Amino acid sequence: MADEDRSGDLMHSGLHALGSANIKLPKGFNQDPMRRKMRIASQRFLVLAIVVLTGCTSESQSGIVARVEDWTLTETRLADLLVLAQPFPLDSTAVEDLVRHWVGAAAIAQVSSKENLSDGEEVVRFSTWLEREEAILQQEREERLGETVVVDSSMVERFFRDGSYRLLAHVLRIVGAETTQEEMALQRRTSQRILDELIAGGSWSAAVSESEDSDTREASGLLGLLGRGELPPELDRVAFQLQPGQVSGVTRTSRGFHILHRPRLEEVFDLYALRLRDRFLDEAEERSEQGLLVQRNWLISSDATTSLRGIAGDPSAWLETDLLLGSWQGGTLSAAMVARYVLALPPTARREMVAAPDASLGAFVQQLAVRAIRLGDAQERELELSEEILTQLEESHGADVRQWYQELAIDDTALPERLDLAQYMEGLVSRRGVAADLRPLFEAWLLERVDWTLFESNIPAVLLRTQDLLQGVEPSGSQ
C-alpha cells in the first residue's frame, strides 16, 4: 500500500458513532492456518516491489484482447463484461488485470485436459516453491533467534492497550488514474453503502466480500500488525484514531476508497500474539542482518538495478540466465534466481518495479542476497520441512485447483467448454461470485504450456467502447 498518494480527503468525523457498529468477525479470523500463514509469510520479501505478470505482446490483432490457444476474448465481449462489472474503474491497469485473470482461467481449463493439475509432482513443486522456501527460512530463523523472543499474555494485553501496534483490516473499492468522475462517484457511493450496512449490524465478512483488494480479501481484509507511520498518511491518521471494535469512515487514497476496521482484542488475541512475536523476530533478524553481508563480503554488480528492471518486465525470459547480480563469500546471486522471485510477485506487482528508484531496487537485490545466504546456512545444517508442512502445502494447492474446477465446471468426463469460462467471468464481474485464487507461480507454470497472447494495445479501444455503452446503460449498483 506504499503506492498511495498523500492527498486523500479523510473523514475524521463520526468515528465515535461508528464504534457502536456491531461488527461481526467471520469464523476463523483469529486463526492462522498454514494455507494463509504461508501466503502471508511468503510476501515478506515483497516489501520493496509491487506488480503484474507480463506476457507475449509482440503481435497485434484487431478486435481481440487476449487469446489462449483457440479461445479468444474479444473487445466486444470485454466491453460487455465491463458494463456488467460497474462500478469498476475504467482504467488500463485495472482492465488489464481483469484480462489477465481471463487468460489464467482459460489456461487452467485447457491444460486440465492434458495434465494433472491437482497433485502432479511438478506443478505442486513449482507453484508452492516460495511457500516452501519461506517455511525453511522461518524454521532457520526460529532456531537461531526463537529463544531470544518471548511474548506472553501480559505483553499482548499491554501492547494492544498501548495501541502502538494495531491489527488492522480493510475493505477497498478501487479507483485509478484513468477513472472518470462518474465512476469515482459510483465507487464512493458503493463504499458508503458498505459502511452503512456495517453500521446497521452487517457482518465484516459480508463487507470484505465486496472488497476489490484480492491480496487481503482471503485473509478477511487483514492488512497486518502495523505501527504508526507504516500506512500512507491518510490511512495512518484514521487508523490511529480507531478504538477497538470501531470501523472508520470512507477514506480516500490513490488506490481508492477504504474502510478500516480495528478488531477487539478478545476477537483476535491469538492472532495478535502471533503477529507481535513475528514482528519482534523480524526486528531481531534485521539487527542480525546488518553485519551479515559485511561478514560475507557481499558485492552487488554495477548493473544489478538495470538488470532487475529488465527482469521485472519479463521474468520468464531470465529464468535460464547466468548473469550475476551479486556475490558473497561462498555464493552468488544470479539473474535466474532473482527472476524466480519476481515471477512469484502477486498480480498487483511488477509495473512499479520497472519505474522504482535505483536505491529501492538495490535494497531488493540485497534482501534477496540475505535470503540466499540464510537458505544456504539452513541447507548446511540440513534443515528440512516436516511432512506435515509439505502435506499442508500440497493440500493448499489442491484446494485452489478444486475451486477452479468447480468454478469452471471441469471434470474428467468431457473437455472444458468456453461457455463455462464465460459464465465464470460473468459471475465474477457481476459479483455473484468471488475470484478464484491463482498463485503467480501456478499461473506461470500454466502459461508455459499454452500458446497465449495479450494484446495490450487494444485495451484503450475497449475502454472507449465501454464508455459509449454506459451512456445508455444504468450501471449496476448505482444509487
Secondary structure, 3 states (H helix, E strand, C coil): CCCCCCCCCCCCCCHHHHCCCCCECCCCCCCCCHHHHHHHHCCHHHCCCCECCCCCCCCCCCCEEEEECCEEEEHHHHHHHHHHHCCCCCCHHHHHHHHHHHHHHHHHHHHHCCCCCCCCHHHHHHHCHHHHHHHHHHHHHHHHHHHHCCCCHHHHHHHHHHCCEEEEEEEEEECCCCCCHHHHHHHHHHHHHHHHHHHCCCEHHHHHCCCCCHHHHCCCCEEEEEECCCCCHHHHHHHCCCCCCCECCCEEECCEEEEEECCCHHHHHHHHHHHHHHHHHHHHHHHHHHHHHHHCCCEECCCHHHHHHHHHHCHHHHCCCCCEEEEECCEEEEHHHHHHHHHCCCCCECHHHHHCCHHHHHHHHHHHHHHHHHHHHHHHCCCCCCHHHHHHHHHHHHHHHHHHHHHCCCCCCCCCCHHHHHHHHHHHHCCCCCCCCCCHHHHHHHHCCCCEEECHHHHHHHHHHHHHHHCCCCCCCCC
